[in-house]
Amino acid sequence: MDPLEDVLSLLGATSHVSAGLVGGGRWAVGFDPPAGAKFNAVRRGRCALRVEGHAEPIALGPGDCFLLTRPAAYTLFSDPEAPVEPAYPIFAAAVDGVARVGHGDDVFLIGGAFALGGRARGLLLDDLPPVIHVPADTPEADTVQWALGEIDAELRSTRLGSRLVAEHLALVLLIRVLRLHLARDDQPTSGWLAGLTDPVVAPALRAMHARPADPWTVDEVARAATVSRSTLAARFKKVVGVGPLEYLTRWRIELAADRIRRGTDTVATIAQSVGYGSESALSVAFKRTTGLSPRAYRAEMAKAGRRD
């Protein structure tokens, strides 16, 4: 079982591709903090990115892509001294899927956002740097460039379902950016994402994700990873930040929370399905992790659904 696939599926990751942006001359567009993750890619020309809380802007050239993982305001610009125009009116006035700023068409960008669900930050986004920049000239970026090219082609197309295809391709792009980030030498030094590429931790994660309801012990997880108990415990704690059984508890709670959000199964049934022998055992672990009992969490989700 692939833990990254598990988490993205659990989060119900969806994407929305926005209008393209054409800019010319001196211009700057300011964007509100994204609710989830946000990407933009330069298909033609050059510009720069400035993210709130980061001192240095990032230069962007043709084919460059970036992923924002924090709710921070950001600005795309051709000139750091240009007056910043808010993004919303510019994109509200888009024609044929293209928003325009400045004078001319020196730069063309495509972009979109990813909705990842309410618990996404702790599960995925907190383990990522605030900005992941993928320059086009890095050899490992070829697969990202393929996805960008396909999204661009679909957005320019008049074929049936082109926008839906583009949005599915955006999810492909997200996974490929994450893969590329994990393959870099400067990948995160801790967190479960770092564990996905660790030779000791990765097989342990795969085993627990494949059978989360099993009565795992540290010895059994170590056997699945083909290392000693002491090696597994030390390495897992160093890389992921918690021990293997604590990680398993957190994952079981995420599975239980997902079942509560999505259906009407009893808490006792959910407890059995995620590896707890009784409703009370799940309730204690659930409240310790989320701050709410399973029943209170279900009531909160129902209330949020009515508000939507």
FIFILUM-142784 format. One line per field, with one value per residue: residue number from 1; residue in one letter; x, y, z of N, C-alpha, C in turn. Coordinates in steps of 0.05 Angstrom, whole numbers. Layout:
BEGIN
k: c(NUM | ...)
r: c(A | ...)
n_X: c(X | ...)
n_Y: c(Y | ...)
n_Z: c(Z | ...)
ca_X: c(X | ...)
ca_Y: c(Y | ...)
ca_Z: c(Z | ...)
c_X: c(X | ...)
c_Y: c(Y | ...)
c_Z: c(Z | ...)
END
This chain:
BEGIN
k: c(1 | 2 | 3 | 4 | 5 | 6 | 7 | 8 | 9 | 10 | 11 | 12 | 13 | 14 | 15 | 16 | 17 | 18 | 19 | 20 | 21 | 22 | 23 | 24 | 25 | 26 | 27 | 28 | 29 | 30 | 31 | 32 | 33 | 34 | 35 | 36 | 37 | 38 | 39 | 40 | 41 | 42 | 43 | 44 | 45 | 46 | 47 | 48 | 49 | 50 | 51 | 52 | 53 | 54 | 55 | 56 | 57 | 58 | 59 | 60 | 61 | 62 | 63 | 64 | 65 | 66 | 67 | 68 | 69 | 70 | 71 | 72 | 73 | 74 | 75 | 76 | 77 | 78 | 79 | 80 | 81 | 82 | 83 | 84 | 85 | 86 | 87 | 88 | 89 | 90 | 91 | 92 | 93 | 94 | 95 | 96 | 97 | 98 | 99 | 100 | 101 | 102 | 103 | 104 | 105 | 106 | 107 | 108 | 109 | 110 | 111 | 112 | 113 | 114 | 115 | 116 | 117 | 118 | 119 | 120 | 121 | 122 | 123 | 124 | 125 | 126 | 127 | 128 | 129 | 130 | 131 | 132 | 133 | 134 | 135 | 136 | 137 | 138 | 139 | 140 | 141 | 142 | 143 | 144 | 145 | 146 | 147 | 148 | 149 | 150 | 151 | 152 | 153 | 154 | 155 | 156 | 157 | 158 | 159 | 160 | 161 | 162 | 163 | 164 | 165 | 166 | 167 | 168 | 169 | 170 | 171 | 172 | 173 | 174 | 175 | 176 | 177 | 178 | 179 | 180 | 181 | 182 | 183 | 184 | 185 | 186 | 187 | 188 | 189 | 190 | 191 | 192 | 193 | 194 | 195 | 196 | 197 | 198 | 199 | 200 | 201 | 202 | 203 | 204 | 205 | 206 | 207 | 208 | 209 | 210 | 211 | 212 | 213 | 214 | 215 | 216 | 217 | 218 | 219 | 220 | 221 | 222 | 223 | 224 | 225 | 226 | 227 | 228 | 229 | 230 | 231 | 232 | 233 | 234 | 235 | 236 | 237 | 238 | 239 | 240 | 241 | 242 | 243 | 244 | 245 | 246 | 247 | 248 | 249 | 250 | 251 | 252 | 253 | 254 | 255 | 256 | 257 | 258 | 259 | 260 | 261 | 262 | 263 | 264 | 265 | 266 | 267 | 268 | 269 | 270 | 271 | 272 | 273 | 274 | 275 | 276 | 277 | 278 | 279 | 280 | 281 | 282 | 283 | 284 | 285 | 286 | 287 | 288 | 289 | 290 | 291 | 292 | 293 | 294 | 295 | 296 | 297 | 298 | 299 | 300 | 301 | 302 | 303 | 304 | 305 | 306 | 307 | 308)
r: c(M | D | P | L | E | D | V | L | S | L | L | G | A | T | S | H | V | S | A | G | L | V | G | G | G | R | W | A | V | G | F | D | P | P | A | G | A | K | F | N | A | V | R | R | G | R | C | A | L | R | V | E | G | H | A | E | P | I | A | L | G | P | G | D | C | F | L | L | T | R | P | A | A | Y | T | L | F | S | D | P | E | A | P | V | E | P | A | Y | P | I | F | A | A | A | V | D | G | V | A | R | V | G | H | G | D | D | V | F | L | I | G | G | A | F | A | L | G | G | R | A | R | G | L | L | L | D | D | L | P | P | V | I | H | V | P | A | D | T | P | E | A | D | T | V | Q | W | A | L | G | E | I | D | A | E | L | R | S | T | R | L | G | S | R | L | V | A | E | H | L | A | L | V | L | L | I | R | V | L | R | L | H | L | A | R | D | D | Q | P | T | S | G | W | L | A | G | L | T | D | P | V | V | A | P | A | L | R | A | M | H | A | R | P | A | D | P | W | T | V | D | E | V | A | R | A | A | T | V | S | R | S | T | L | A | A | R | F | K | K | V | V | G | V | G | P | L | E | Y | L | T | R | W | R | I | E | L | A | A | D | R | I | R | R | G | T | D | T | V | A | T | I | A | Q | S | V | G | Y | G | S | E | S | A | L | S | V | A | F | K | R | T | T | G | L | S | P | R | A | Y | R | A | E | M | A | K | A | G | R | R | D)
n_X: c(17 | 11 | 31 | 29 | -10 | -52 | -60 | -72 | -118 | -151 | -156 | -188 | -171 | -179 | -179 | -175 | -173 | -151 | -166 | -119 | -62 | -41 | 11 | 41 | 93 | 103 | 80 | 42 | 11 | -29 | -45 | -93 | -84 | -80 | -129 | -118 | -70 | -32 | -15 | 26 | 50 | 99 | 89 | 107 | 156 | 182 | 178 | 169 | 163 | 137 | 130 | 92 | 125 | 172 | 237 | 266 | 251 | 229 | 257 | 225 | 225 | 213 | 173 | 181 | 155 | 115 | 95 | 52 | 45 | 25 | -21 | -8 | -4 | 12 | 52 | 55 | 99 | 127 | 159 | 190 | 177 | 128 | 60 | 17 | -36 | -100 | -116 | -169 | -207 | -182 | -181 | -235 | -251 | -235 | -228 | -249 | -222 | -175 | -139 | -118 | -63 | -28 | 8 | 9 | 36 | 79 | 87 | 60 | 20 | -4 | -48 | -73 | -112 | -112 | -158 | -160 | -186 | -207 | -169 | -121 | -74 | -44 | -35 | -9 | 8 | 38 | 86 | 114 | 157 | 143 | 142 | 151 | 195 | 201 | 247 | 251 | 297 | 319 | 340 | 307 | 257 | 227 | 180 | 144 | 142 | 116 | 64 | 49 | 49 | 8 | -36 | -38 | -49 | -100 | -129 | -128 | -159 | -220 | -247 | -294 | -303 | -253 | -236 | -246 | -211 | -163 | -164 | -160 | -109 | -81 | -80 | -46 | 0 | 8 | 23 | 69 | 102 | 108 | 135 | 183 | 202 | 212 | 253 | 296 | 359 | 352 | 306 | 251 | 274 | 248 | 185 | 128 | 129 | 184 | 197 | 178 | 217 | 258 | 301 | 292 | 246 | 206 | 187 | 163 | 122 | 91 | 74 | 42 | 3 | -20 | -46 | -78 | -112 | -91 | -64 | -14 | 53 | 115 | 156 | 133 | 126 | 179 | 197 | 169 | 197 | 245 | 287 | 321 | 286 | 304 | 332 | 291 | 257 | 290 | 304 | 255 | 233 | 271 | 266 | 210 | 190 | 158 | 144 | 134 | 85 | 57 | 51 | 19 | -27 | -44 | -55 | -96 | -135 | -144 | -167 | -213 | -238 | -248 | -286 | -327 | -340 | -359 | -401 | -453 | -441 | -438 | -402 | -379 | -374 | -339 | -295 | -278 | -263 | -217 | -180 | -189 | -210 | -257 | -312 | -304 | -248 | -232 | -257 | -229 | -177 | -189 | -208 | -164 | -130 | -158 | -186 | -240 | -295 | -314 | -370 | -382 | -350 | -375 | -423 | -403 | -384 | -432 | -459 | -426 | -434 | -487 | -483 | -455)
n_Y: c(-24 | 45 | 98 | 154 | 156 | 136 | 178 | 223 | 204 | 198 | 251 | 269 | 297 | 349 | 389 | 455 | 490 | 553 | 614 | 631 | 675 | 733 | 778 | 842 | 891 | 935 | 906 | 880 | 832 | 818 | 765 | 734 | 697 | 627 | 576 | 522 | 485 | 516 | 526 | 554 | 563 | 583 | 593 | 622 | 673 | 716 | 726 | 744 | 718 | 736 | 720 | 728 | 736 | 714 | 733 | 739 | 748 | 700 | 684 | 670 | 631 | 610 | 553 | 543 | 524 | 531 | 511 | 529 | 519 | 540 | 584 | 639 | 706 | 725 | 752 | 761 | 787 | 833 | 875 | 898 | 947 | 961 | 982 | 944 | 905 | 880 | 810 | 790 | 825 | 826 | 773 | 764 | 792 | 762 | 738 | 689 | 651 | 675 | 721 | 789 | 834 | 895 | 919 | 888 | 823 | 795 | 755 | 692 | 654 | 595 | 567 | 540 | 512 | 469 | 432 | 403 | 385 | 388 | 368 | 369 | 399 | 382 | 329 | 329 | 381 | 408 | 381 | 398 | 447 | 519 | 539 | 506 | 505 | 491 | 491 | 496 | 477 | 435 | 368 | 329 | 350 | 336 | 304 | 336 | 378 | 353 | 345 | 398 | 416 | 386 | 403 | 457 | 450 | 426 | 468 | 504 | 480 | 465 | 419 | 370 | 366 | 386 | 421 | 391 | 348 | 377 | 391 | 341 | 328 | 366 | 345 | 302 | 332 | 354 | 307 | 293 | 337 | 332 | 282 | 297 | 334 | 301 | 271 | 304 | 328 | 364 | 349 | 343 | 335 | 309 | 279 | 244 | 245 | 248 | 198 | 165 | 158 | 135 | 80 | 45 | 63 | 68 | 15 | -1 | 37 | 26 | -26 | -18 | 16 | -17 | -55 | -31 | -44 | -88 | -122 | -92 | -95 | -66 | -102 | -133 | -95 | -83 | -131 | -131 | -91 | -113 | -106 | -97 | -92 | -49 | -18 | -3 | 26 | 69 | 93 | 105 | 142 | 183 | 199 | 206 | 231 | 212 | 151 | 85 | 60 | 103 | 134 | 98 | 99 | 152 | 149 | 111 | 141 | 181 | 150 | 133 | 183 | 197 | 158 | 172 | 223 | 211 | 174 | 134 | 95 | 60 | 81 | 38 | -1 | 26 | 29 | -25 | -32 | -2 | -23 | -22 | -52 | -39 | 7 | 45 | 46 | 67 | 117 | 142 | 147 | 177 | 225 | 243 | 254 | 288 | 324 | 320 | 277 | 217 | 221 | 275 | 297 | 278 | 306 | 358 | 357 | 348 | 394 | 431 | 414 | 428 | 483 | 492)
n_Z: c(0 | -16 | 22 | 11 | -30 | 0 | 38 | 5 | -19 | 27 | 42 | 3 | -42 | -87 | -147 | -175 | -233 | -251 | -288 | -340 | -336 | -367 | -376 | -386 | -396 | -340 | -282 | -227 | -188 | -133 | -90 | -48 | 14 | 1 | 13 | 14 | -20 | -71 | -140 | -191 | -258 | -305 | -371 | -413 | -421 | -367 | -297 | -227 | -161 | -99 | -32 | 26 | 86 | 70 | 55 | 7 | -62 | -113 | -174 | -235 | -292 | -362 | -361 | -308 | -244 | -185 | -119 | -69 | 0 | 46 | 81 | 59 | 37 | -30 | -85 | -154 | -202 | -251 | -243 | -185 | -164 | -184 | -177 | -136 | -159 | -138 | -143 | -151 | -180 | -229 | -247 | -246 | -290 | -332 | -399 | -444 | -412 | -398 | -360 | -356 | -346 | -340 | -398 | -459 | -477 | -452 | -414 | -395 | -353 | -321 | -273 | -210 | -156 | -98 | -62 | 0 | 45 | 115 | 153 | 128 | 135 | 180 | 165 | 115 | 93 | 132 | 135 | 92 | 59 | 59 | 7 | -53 | -104 | -171 | -217 | -288 | -313 | -286 | -289 | -266 | -270 | -313 | -315 | -289 | -325 | -368 | -347 | -340 | -392 | -414 | -384 | -400 | -455 | -453 | -430 | -470 | -507 | -542 | -537 | -514 | -444 | -430 | -389 | -343 | -352 | -348 | -294 | -269 | -288 | -260 | -209 | -219 | -229 | -177 | -148 | -175 | -166 | -111 | -110 | -135 | -100 | -55 | -74 | -76 | -50 | -9 | 18 | 67 | 134 | 174 | 194 | 165 | 110 | 98 | 115 | 73 | 36 | 63 | 75 | 119 | 147 | 107 | 88 | 136 | 142 | 97 | 109 | 155 | 135 | 98 | 129 | 174 | 217 | 241 | 299 | 314 | 339 | 362 | 351 | 310 | 269 | 261 | 240 | 192 | 167 | 162 | 200 | 263 | 326 | 359 | 321 | 286 | 321 | 337 | 288 | 264 | 301 | 296 | 242 | 230 | 275 | 315 | 351 | 320 | 336 | 357 | 312 | 282 | 314 | 306 | 251 | 249 | 276 | 238 | 197 | 223 | 233 | 180 | 166 | 200 | 181 | 130 | 132 | 164 | 199 | 262 | 321 | 347 | 306 | 271 | 305 | 309 | 256 | 249 | 284 | 339 | 399 | 425 | 430 | 470 | 475 | 426 | 430 | 472 | 451 | 405 | 426 | 453 | 410 | 374 | 406 | 411 | 425 | 387 | 377 | 387 | 348 | 302 | 306 | 300 | 247 | 220 | 232 | 206 | 154 | 146 | 147 | 100)
ca_X: c(0 | 26 | 21 | 22 | -36 | -71 | -65 | -85 | -146 | -165 | -161 | -207 | -158 | -191 | -164 | -190 | -154 | -161 | -160 | -91 | -55 | -23 | 21 | 60 | 103 | 106 | 55 | 44 | -15 | -29 | -64 | -99 | -73 | -96 | -140 | -104 | -45 | -36 | 7 | 27 | 72 | 104 | 90 | 121 | 166 | 194 | 168 | 180 | 144 | 143 | 112 | 92 | 141 | 198 | 252 | 276 | 233 | 239 | 255 | 211 | 229 | 195 | 172 | 184 | 130 | 118 | 73 | 50 | 32 | 17 | -40 | 6 | -9 | 35 | 50 | 70 | 105 | 149 | 176 | 184 | 167 | 102 | 37 | 5 | -65 | -111 | -121 | -196 | -220 | -168 | -191 | -264 | -255 | -222 | -243 | -240 | -204 | -149 | -139 | -96 | -53 | -7 | 4 | 25 | 34 | 106 | 87 | 35 | 21 | -27 | -48 | -96 | -112 | -119 | -174 | -150 | -201 | -201 | -146 | -98 | -49 | -28 | -28 | 8 | 21 | 57 | 112 | 126 | 165 | 121 | 143 | 167 | 201 | 212 | 258 | 248 | 322 | 330 | 334 | 285 | 231 | 214 | 152 | 127 | 138 | 96 | 38 | 43 | 43 | -19 | -56 | -39 | -62 | -128 | -142 | -131 | -176 | -249 | -258 | -312 | -291 | -225 | -230 | -246 | -186 | -142 | -164 | -148 | -81 | -69 | -74 | -21 | 21 | 14 | 37 | 96 | 118 | 115 | 156 | 208 | 211 | 222 | 277 | 317 | 377 | 342 | 280 | 247 | 290 | 230 | 157 | 123 | 137 | 212 | 197 | 171 | 241 | 278 | 301 | 281 | 219 | 186 | 173 | 146 | 98 | 75 | 61 | 20 | -19 | -34 | -63 | -78 | -128 | -77 | -54 | 15 | 72 | 140 | 170 | 121 | 132 | 207 | 200 | 160 | 218 | 269 | 308 | 317 | 267 | 318 | 338 | 267 | 247 | 307 | 303 | 228 | 230 | 288 | 256 | 182 | 186 | 143 | 148 | 117 | 58 | 43 | 44 | -3 | -51 | -54 | -67 | -122 | -155 | -152 | -185 | -238 | -250 | -259 | -310 | -347 | -348 | -371 | -422 | -470 | -433 | -436 | -374 | -369 | -366 | -315 | -273 | -269 | -251 | -191 | -161 | -195 | -227 | -283 | -319 | -291 | -219 | -229 | -265 | -207 | -155 | -199 | -210 | -136 | -117 | -173 | -198 | -268 | -303 | -325 | -398 | -381 | -338 | -396 | -442 | -390 | -384 | -460 | -465 | -411 | -447 | -512 | -475 | -447)
ca_Y: c(0 | 70 | 117 | 179 | 152 | 134 | 204 | 240 | 194 | 204 | 279 | 276 | 318 | 358 | 412 | 475 | 505 | 580 | 627 | 637 | 703 | 745 | 804 | 856 | 916 | 936 | 898 | 864 | 822 | 808 | 743 | 728 | 671 | 604 | 560 | 496 | 489 | 532 | 525 | 570 | 556 | 602 | 579 | 640 | 698 | 715 | 744 | 737 | 711 | 745 | 707 | 740 | 721 | 706 | 758 | 741 | 738 | 677 | 689 | 649 | 631 | 593 | 525 | 541 | 519 | 532 | 501 | 542 | 500 | 554 | 606 | 664 | 723 | 726 | 771 | 755 | 814 | 837 | 897 | 899 | 973 | 966 | 981 | 917 | 904 | 856 | 790 | 783 | 839 | 819 | 747 | 766 | 804 | 744 | 733 | 663 | 636 | 689 | 747 | 806 | 855 | 910 | 924 | 869 | 795 | 784 | 732 | 676 | 635 | 579 | 561 | 526 | 507 | 442 | 430 | 379 | 376 | 402 | 358 | 366 | 413 | 365 | 304 | 332 | 407 | 416 | 368 | 410 | 475 | 537 | 542 | 487 | 516 | 470 | 504 | 479 | 467 | 413 | 344 | 313 | 363 | 328 | 294 | 359 | 393 | 338 | 351 | 426 | 418 | 374 | 422 | 480 | 441 | 422 | 494 | 518 | 463 | 468 | 392 | 364 | 357 | 395 | 432 | 368 | 334 | 394 | 389 | 315 | 330 | 382 | 326 | 288 | 351 | 355 | 283 | 294 | 357 | 319 | 262 | 311 | 346 | 280 | 260 | 324 | 326 | 382 | 340 | 347 | 316 | 295 | 277 | 219 | 247 | 240 | 169 | 151 | 152 | 123 | 51 | 31 | 72 | 65 | -11 | -1 | 53 | 11 | -49 | -9 | 27 | -39 | -70 | -14 | -56 | -111 | -116 | -88 | -89 | -55 | -125 | -141 | -74 | -86 | -154 | -122 | -74 | -131 | -95 | -103 | -75 | -24 | -2 | 9 | 46 | 93 | 106 | 116 | 165 | 204 | 209 | 214 | 248 | 197 | 122 | 72 | 55 | 128 | 140 | 81 | 109 | 176 | 141 | 99 | 162 | 194 | 132 | 134 | 209 | 197 | 142 | 188 | 245 | 202 | 154 | 132 | 72 | 65 | 84 | 11 | -13 | 40 | 21 | -52 | -31 | 11 | -36 | -19 | -73 | -30 | 35 | 63 | 49 | 86 | 143 | 154 | 154 | 197 | 251 | 251 | 263 | 310 | 342 | 315 | 249 | 211 | 230 | 304 | 302 | 273 | 329 | 382 | 354 | 351 | 423 | 444 | 407 | 444 | 511 | 492)
ca_Z: c(0 | -18 | 42 | -1 | -43 | 22 | 50 | -14 | -22 | 51 | 43 | -18 | -57 | -112 | -158 | -191 | -250 | -254 | -314 | -345 | -332 | -387 | -366 | -403 | -385 | -311 | -270 | -203 | -180 | -106 | -85 | -20 | 23 | -8 | 35 | 13 | -34 | -96 | -158 | -216 | -275 | -326 | -397 | -431 | -409 | -341 | -276 | -201 | -140 | -72 | -13 | 52 | 106 | 58 | 49 | -21 | -84 | -129 | -202 | -250 | -321 | -377 | -352 | -279 | -230 | -156 | -103 | -42 | 19 | 70 | 75 | 59 | 13 | -48 | -107 | -179 | -213 | -270 | -232 | -156 | -157 | -196 | -158 | -135 | -163 | -127 | -164 | -155 | -203 | -254 | -256 | -251 | -316 | -352 | -424 | -456 | -395 | -395 | -346 | -367 | -329 | -353 | -427 | -475 | -470 | -448 | -395 | -393 | -331 | -315 | -244 | -198 | -127 | -89 | -38 | 12 | 68 | 139 | 169 | 110 | 143 | 197 | 152 | 91 | 86 | 153 | 130 | 68 | 61 | 50 | -22 | -68 | -130 | -190 | -241 | -312 | -323 | -271 | -304 | -253 | -273 | -339 | -312 | -282 | -350 | -383 | -336 | -345 | -421 | -419 | -372 | -418 | -480 | -447 | -425 | -496 | -524 | -542 | -536 | -491 | -419 | -428 | -362 | -324 | -356 | -338 | -265 | -262 | -293 | -238 | -187 | -227 | -224 | -149 | -140 | -187 | -151 | -85 | -115 | -141 | -74 | -38 | -86 | -73 | -27 | 13 | 26 | 95 | 150 | 192 | 184 | 151 | 82 | 96 | 118 | 49 | 21 | 81 | 71 | 142 | 154 | 85 | 89 | 160 | 136 | 77 | 122 | 173 | 118 | 84 | 148 | 198 | 238 | 254 | 326 | 311 | 360 | 350 | 340 | 285 | 250 | 254 | 222 | 165 | 155 | 162 | 217 | 291 | 341 | 367 | 297 | 276 | 340 | 336 | 262 | 260 | 318 | 285 | 216 | 231 | 298 | 335 | 348 | 300 | 346 | 359 | 284 | 275 | 328 | 292 | 225 | 255 | 282 | 213 | 184 | 238 | 227 | 153 | 166 | 214 | 163 | 105 | 133 | 188 | 215 | 291 | 331 | 353 | 280 | 262 | 323 | 300 | 229 | 250 | 301 | 368 | 408 | 436 | 425 | 490 | 469 | 404 | 440 | 488 | 432 | 387 | 440 | 459 | 386 | 361 | 425 | 411 | 424 | 361 | 374 | 384 | 321 | 282 | 308 | 289 | 218 | 211 | 233 | 184 | 129 | 143 | 141 | 72)
c_X: c(18 | 15 | 14 | -5 | -58 | -80 | -80 | -114 | -163 | -173 | -182 | -196 | -172 | -176 | -183 | -170 | -167 | -156 | -129 | -87 | -34 | -15 | 40 | 69 | 108 | 79 | 62 | 16 | -13 | -51 | -68 | -87 | -91 | -105 | -126 | -76 | -51 | -11 | 4 | 51 | 74 | 106 | 105 | 131 | 178 | 179 | 180 | 157 | 154 | 122 | 114 | 107 | 168 | 212 | 258 | 255 | 246 | 235 | 243 | 216 | 210 | 196 | 174 | 156 | 135 | 92 | 74 | 34 | 22 | -3 | -26 | -1 | 16 | 30 | 67 | 75 | 127 | 169 | 169 | 174 | 139 | 80 | 23 | -26 | -76 | -120 | -151 | -209 | -207 | -179 | -221 | -270 | -242 | -240 | -231 | -219 | -177 | -154 | -115 | -89 | -30 | -13 | 22 | 21 | 61 | 106 | 60 | 39 | -5 | -26 | -73 | -92 | -121 | -134 | -168 | -165 | -190 | -177 | -121 | -72 | -32 | -19 | -8 | 23 | 42 | 85 | 126 | 136 | 143 | 120 | 161 | 170 | 213 | 221 | 256 | 274 | 334 | 321 | 310 | 258 | 216 | 185 | 133 | 121 | 117 | 68 | 30 | 35 | 15 | -41 | -60 | -55 | -92 | -143 | -146 | -151 | -205 | -263 | -275 | -296 | -262 | -218 | -229 | -220 | -163 | -141 | -154 | -118 | -67 | -63 | -49 | 3 | 28 | 30 | 66 | 114 | 126 | 137 | 183 | 219 | 224 | 248 | 301 | 334 | 367 | 314 | 276 | 262 | 273 | 202 | 153 | 130 | 167 | 214 | 192 | 195 | 263 | 277 | 291 | 252 | 198 | 173 | 155 | 120 | 80 | 60 | 38 | -3 | -34 | -53 | -65 | -94 | -114 | -67 | -23 | 29 | 97 | 156 | 160 | 126 | 161 | 212 | 190 | 181 | 244 | 293 | 302 | 297 | 280 | 324 | 314 | 258 | 263 | 304 | 276 | 224 | 247 | 276 | 228 | 175 | 170 | 150 | 129 | 89 | 43 | 34 | 19 | -29 | -62 | -67 | -94 | -143 | -163 | -171 | -213 | -252 | -262 | -285 | -333 | -358 | -366 | -396 | -437 | -464 | -432 | -407 | -362 | -359 | -341 | -291 | -261 | -254 | -223 | -172 | -165 | -215 | -254 | -287 | -305 | -262 | -215 | -236 | -243 | -185 | -164 | -199 | -182 | -123 | -131 | -184 | -228 | -273 | -313 | -353 | -398 | -369 | -359 | -416 | -430 | -390 | -411 | -467 | -451 | -424 | -473 | -505 | -467 | -471)
c_Y: c(25 | 90 | 144 | 178 | 150 | 161 | 222 | 231 | 201 | 234 | 287 | 298 | 324 | 383 | 430 | 490 | 532 | 590 | 632 | 667 | 712 | 772 | 816 | 883 | 914 | 927 | 882 | 857 | 809 | 788 | 740 | 701 | 648 | 588 | 533 | 500 | 502 | 528 | 545 | 561 | 576 | 587 | 596 | 664 | 693 | 734 | 735 | 732 | 722 | 734 | 721 | 723 | 711 | 731 | 761 | 732 | 715 | 685 | 665 | 652 | 613 | 564 | 522 | 538 | 522 | 522 | 515 | 523 | 514 | 576 | 633 | 680 | 723 | 744 | 760 | 783 | 813 | 857 | 900 | 926 | 979 | 965 | 954 | 920 | 879 | 836 | 787 | 798 | 832 | 792 | 746 | 776 | 786 | 739 | 708 | 650 | 650 | 716 | 762 | 828 | 869 | 915 | 906 | 841 | 782 | 758 | 718 | 655 | 620 | 573 | 547 | 522 | 479 | 444 | 403 | 370 | 389 | 393 | 356 | 377 | 394 | 339 | 308 | 358 | 415 | 404 | 379 | 438 | 493 | 540 | 521 | 498 | 495 | 485 | 485 | 466 | 445 | 387 | 328 | 325 | 355 | 320 | 316 | 375 | 379 | 346 | 380 | 430 | 408 | 392 | 446 | 473 | 438 | 449 | 509 | 504 | 470 | 440 | 388 | 355 | 367 | 406 | 410 | 353 | 350 | 392 | 363 | 315 | 347 | 365 | 310 | 306 | 353 | 331 | 284 | 315 | 346 | 298 | 276 | 323 | 325 | 269 | 280 | 318 | 343 | 375 | 344 | 326 | 301 | 296 | 252 | 221 | 239 | 210 | 153 | 144 | 140 | 93 | 35 | 38 | 66 | 38 | -13 | 14 | 38 | -12 | -39 | 3 | 4 | -54 | -54 | -26 | -79 | -103 | -113 | -84 | -78 | -78 | -133 | -121 | -77 | -109 | -147 | -105 | -88 | -117 | -102 | -83 | -48 | -6 | 12 | 32 | 72 | 108 | 119 | 142 | 189 | 216 | 220 | 232 | 235 | 168 | 110 | 67 | 81 | 138 | 124 | 91 | 133 | 169 | 128 | 120 | 177 | 177 | 133 | 161 | 210 | 181 | 157 | 210 | 235 | 185 | 155 | 108 | 79 | 67 | 56 | -3 | 0 | 31 | -6 | -50 | -19 | 0 | -32 | -40 | -65 | -1 | 54 | 67 | 69 | 114 | 157 | 163 | 177 | 224 | 261 | 264 | 288 | 330 | 338 | 285 | 243 | 222 | 261 | 312 | 299 | 297 | 354 | 380 | 358 | 380 | 438 | 439 | 423 | 473 | 513 | 492)
c_Z: c(0 | 2 | 31 | -15 | -22 | 32 | 30 | -19 | 3 | 53 | 22 | -35 | -83 | -121 | -173 | -207 | -256 | -282 | -316 | -340 | -353 | -376 | -385 | -391 | -355 | -298 | -244 | -194 | -152 | -101 | -55 | -12 | 13 | 16 | 37 | 2 | -61 | -114 | -181 | -232 | -298 | -352 | -417 | -416 | -382 | -322 | -250 | -182 | -113 | -53 | 14 | 72 | 96 | 47 | 19 | -41 | -99 | -159 | -217 | -279 | -336 | -367 | -322 | -266 | -200 | -143 | -76 | -24 | 44 | 63 | 77 | 34 | -4 | -72 | -131 | -192 | -234 | -260 | -202 | -147 | -168 | -175 | -159 | -139 | -151 | -149 | -171 | -179 | -229 | -265 | -261 | -279 | -338 | -376 | -437 | -439 | -391 | -382 | -356 | -348 | -344 | -382 | -443 | -466 | -467 | -432 | -396 | -372 | -330 | -285 | -235 | -169 | -121 | -63 | -25 | 38 | 94 | 155 | 152 | 121 | 160 | 183 | 130 | 90 | 107 | 149 | 105 | 73 | 51 | 20 | -34 | -97 | -148 | -215 | -265 | -320 | -306 | -285 | -292 | -258 | -298 | -335 | -304 | -307 | -367 | -373 | -342 | -375 | -427 | -408 | -391 | -444 | -475 | -443 | -451 | -515 | -522 | -541 | -511 | -467 | -414 | -401 | -341 | -327 | -344 | -307 | -255 | -266 | -271 | -214 | -193 | -222 | -195 | -140 | -151 | -174 | -124 | -89 | -119 | -116 | -57 | -48 | -84 | -49 | -3 | 21 | 56 | 112 | 171 | 182 | 168 | 122 | 79 | 99 | 93 | 32 | 38 | 79 | 95 | 147 | 132 | 85 | 114 | 155 | 117 | 91 | 140 | 157 | 104 | 103 | 174 | 222 | 252 | 281 | 326 | 337 | 346 | 338 | 313 | 263 | 241 | 236 | 194 | 151 | 153 | 176 | 245 | 304 | 348 | 344 | 287 | 294 | 338 | 310 | 257 | 275 | 306 | 260 | 218 | 254 | 320 | 331 | 329 | 310 | 350 | 331 | 276 | 289 | 313 | 265 | 229 | 261 | 257 | 197 | 197 | 232 | 199 | 152 | 179 | 196 | 141 | 108 | 159 | 204 | 245 | 298 | 337 | 327 | 270 | 279 | 314 | 274 | 229 | 271 | 331 | 376 | 419 | 428 | 445 | 485 | 447 | 414 | 456 | 470 | 414 | 401 | 446 | 434 | 374 | 380 | 427 | 413 | 396 | 357 | 371 | 357 | 300 | 282 | 296 | 258 | 206 | 211 | 211 | 157 | 124 | 136 | 111 | 54)
END
